[in-house]
């Protein structure tokens, strides 16, 4: 298998990866960045981004990521298409296999592979992606002011997103598959007692409909039971809050992760327990999951990589 030696390898091309590349490039680390399965990351599925600093009129997700990519390339980053399929972080230089056909031997590695939102698996979720379907209330809730939206999920995240959206929307349906909420007692109370939130227990979503975006959802109550009931609800937005899956699988034998798979770093730093290996963005952030926080962590990862190489004389 062909091998290549690099000083700084960045895996992933969302805001964290590209920002790390900008800083690593300016520090003359000659970074190599592999874009991964979704070049540009989750933001490329977002139509309008209004909360990223520096764009007073807003910008589309794909345009923002293209700007970041160009900026990274301007400072010498070599951006490549490819997917990391295996990792050996047992000793330096660290070995990352790309597309099962090439091994990169890297002195430093920045893992910015992100986290993938979990979906119900409906064809309509893909059909209406960026047209009413979202997995981030903080990112997209602003577009649903005084409109009717639905949130799917029964845990703390779903309740938090329902409450957040209730501060913007005219009404929020919380669609819960079970007959109870899994959220903490305080979150349950806030949702149940909120005048704008209606909890639909024992409900499943069968599909979505609308001509130029989501206009409603096909629902079923007590699916498979004798008293099963099917009906439609009118909504403008459909938010998934059933969790995220961090893209950390190949690194798990070497770095520390929590029970879900988010990489655990040292304190407020991007340092993993492997010297010279850093984690940035959503793969190490189960809480904020914002483009700007991901970018900030990418900056920190690149600065740490530069310090590590400098201290090692590499």
Residue pairs with C-beta under 8 A, 6 or more apart in sequence:
1 97
1 101
1 102
1 103
2 101
2 102
2 103
3 102
3 103
3 104
3 105
4 102
4 103
4 104
4 105
5 93
5 104
5 105
5 106
6 30
6 31
6 32
6 104
6 105
6 106
6 107
7 29
7 30
7 31
7 106
7 107
7 108
7 309
7 314
8 24
8 29
8 30
8 31
8 32
8 106
8 107
8 108
8 109
8 110
8 302
8 305
8 309
9 31
9 32
9 33
9 34
9 94
9 96
9 104
9 106
9 108
9 109
9 110
10 17
10 20
10 21
10 24
10 31
10 32
10 33
10 34
10 77
10 109
10 110
10 112
11 17
11 33
11 34
11 36
11 84
11 96
11 109
11 110
11 111
11 112
11 113
12 33
12 34
12 35
12 36
12 41
12 111
12 112
12 113
12 114
12 247
12 281
12 283
13 33
13 34
13 35
13 36
13 38
13 39
13 40
13 41
13 65
13 69
13 79
13 112
14 40
14 41
14 42
14 43
14 65
14 112
14 114
14 281
14 282
14 291
14 294
15 41
15 43
15 65
15 68
15 281
15 291
15 292
15 294
15 295
15 298
16 112
16 114
16 280
16 281
16 282
16 294
16 295
16 297
16 298
16 301
17 33
17 41
17 110
17 112
17 280
17 281
17 298
18 33
18 65
18 68
18 69
18 71
18 72
18 295
18 298
19 68
19 280
19 294
19 295
19 296
19 298
19 299
19 302
20 31
20 110
20 112
20 280
20 298
20 299
20 301
20 302
20 305
21 31
21 33
21 72
21 75
21 77
21 79
21 298
21 302
22 68
22 71
22 72
22 75
22 77
22 302
23 298
23 299
23 302
23 303
23 306
24 31
24 77
24 110
24 302
24 305
24 306
25 31
25 72
25 74
25 75
25 76
25 77
26 75
27 302
27 303
27 306
28 76
29 108
29 302
29 305
29 306
29 309
30 76
30 78
31 72
31 76
31 77
31 78
31 302
32 77
32 78
32 80
32 104
33 72
33 77
33 78
33 79
33 80
34 80
34 81
34 82
34 83
34 84
34 98
35 79
35 80
35 81
35 82
36 82
36 83
36 84
36 113
36 114
36 247
37 83
38 44
38 114
39 65
39 81
40 61
40 62
40 65
40 66
40 69
41 65
41 114
41 281
42 114
42 116
42 117
42 135
42 282
43 49
43 61
43 62
43 64
43 65
43 291
44 61
44 62
44 65
45 61
45 129
45 130
46 60
46 61
46 130
46 139
46 140
47 60
47 61
47 130
47 131
48 58
48 59
48 60
48 61
48 143
49 55
49 58
49 59
49 60
49 61
49 64
49 139
49 291
50 58
50 142
51 138
51 139
51 142
51 290
51 291
51 292
52 59
52 64
52 291
52 292
53 292
55 64
59 67
64 291
69 79
72 79
73 79
82 98
82 99
82 102
83 98
83 99
84 96
84 97
84 98
84 113
84 250
85 97
85 98
85 99
85 100
85 250
86 96
86 97
86 100
86 250
87 94
87 95
87 96
87 97
87 250
87 251
87 254
88 94
88 95
88 96
88 254
89 109
89 251
89 253
89 254
89 255
89 274
89 277
90 254
92 107
92 275
92 276
93 105
93 106
93 107
94 105
94 106
94 107
94 109
94 274
94 276
94 277
95 103
95 104
95 105
95 106
96 103
96 104
96 106
96 109
97 103
97 104
98 104
107 276
107 309
107 312
107 314
108 276
108 277
108 278
108 305
108 308
108 309
109 276
109 277
109 278
110 270
110 278
110 279
110 280
110 298
110 301
110 302
110 305
111 248
111 251
111 255
111 263
111 272
111 277
111 278
111 279
111 280
111 283
111 284
112 279
112 280
112 281
112 283
112 294
112 298
112 301
113 246
113 247
113 248
113 281
113 283
114 246
114 247
114 281
114 282
114 283
115 244
115 245
115 246
115 247
115 262
115 282
115 283
115 285
115 286
115 289
116 244
116 245
116 247
117 135
117 136
117 240
117 243
117 244
118 240
118 242
118 243
118 244
118 245
119 125
119 135
119 240
119 242
120 152
120 205
120 240
120 242
122 205
122 206
122 207
122 208
123 207
124 133
124 207
124 208
124 209
125 133
125 208
125 238
125 240
127 208
128 208
128 210
128 213
128 214
128 238
131 210
131 212
131 213
131 214
132 208
132 210
132 213
132 214
132 215
132 235
132 236
132 237
132 238
133 208
133 214
133 237
133 238
133 239
133 240
134 140
134 237
134 238
134 239
134 240
135 239
135 240
135 241
135 244
136 239
136 289
137 151
137 161
137 164
137 165
137 239
137 241
138 161
138 164
138 289
138 290
139 290
139 291
140 237
140 239
141 149
141 164
141 165
141 168
141 169
141 239
142 168
143 237
144 165
144 168
144 169
144 236
144 237
145 168
145 169
146 168
146 169
146 170
147 169
147 170
147 236
147 237
148 169
148 170
148 171
148 172
148 173
148 234
148 235
148 236
148 237
149 165
149 169
149 171
149 172
149 173
149 235
149 236
149 237
149 238
149 239
150 172
150 173
150 174
150 175
150 205
150 217
150 233
150 235
150 237
150 238
150 239
151 158
151 161
151 162
151 165
151 172
151 173
151 174
151 175
151 239
151 241
152 158
152 175
152 205
152 238
152 239
152 240
152 241
152 242
153 161
153 174
153 175
153 176
153 240
153 241
153 242
153 243
154 174
154 176
154 177
154 178
154 180
154 181
154 182
154 183
155 181
155 182
155 183
155 241
155 242
155 243
156 182
156 183
156 184
156 187
157 241
157 243
158 174
158 176
158 183
158 241
158 242
159 174
159 181
159 183
159 187
159 188
159 190
159 191
160 187
161 239
161 241
162 172
162 174
162 191
162 194
162 197
162 241
163 187
163 190
163 191
163 194
163 197
165 172
165 239
166 172
166 194
166 196
166 197
169 196
169 237
170 196
171 196
171 197
171 198
172 194
172 196
172 197
172 198
173 197
173 198
173 200
173 233
173 235
174 191
174 197
174 198
174 199
174 200
175 200
175 203
175 204
175 205
175 219
176 199
176 200
176 201
176 202
176 203
177 202
177 203
177 204
178 201
178 202
179 201
179 202
180 201
181 187
181 188
181 191
181 199
183 191
191 197
191 199
192 199
200 219
200 221
202 221
202 222
203 219
203 220
203 221
204 219
204 220
204 223
205 217
205 218
205 219
205 238
206 217
206 218
206 219
206 220
206 230
207 217
207 218
208 214
208 216
208 217
208 218
208 238
209 215
209 216
209 217
209 218
209 232
210 216
213 236
214 235
214 236
214 237
214 238
215 234
215 235
215 236
216 232
216 233
216 234
216 235
217 232
217 233
217 235
217 238
218 230
218 232
219 230
219 231
219 232
219 233
220 228
220 229
220 230
221 228
221 229
221 230
221 231
222 228
222 229
243 260
244 260
244 282
244 286
244 289
245 260
245 261
246 257
246 260
246 261
246 262
246 263
246 282
246 283
246 284
246 286
247 283
248 255
248 257
248 261
248 262
248 263
248 283
249 261
251 257
251 263
252 261
254 274
254 277
255 263
255 264
255 272
255 273
255 274
255 277
255 279
256 263
256 264
256 272
256 273
257 263
257 264
258 264
258 286
260 286
262 283
262 284
262 285
262 286
263 272
263 279
263 283
263 284
264 272
264 273
264 284
265 271
265 272
265 278
265 279
265 284
266 272
266 273
269 300
269 304
270 278
270 279
270 280
270 284
270 297
270 300
270 301
270 304
271 278
271 304
272 278
272 279
275 308
276 305
276 308
276 312
278 301
278 304
278 305
279 301
280 294
280 297
280 298
280 300
280 301
281 294
281 297
281 298
282 289
282 294
284 297
285 293
285 294
285 297
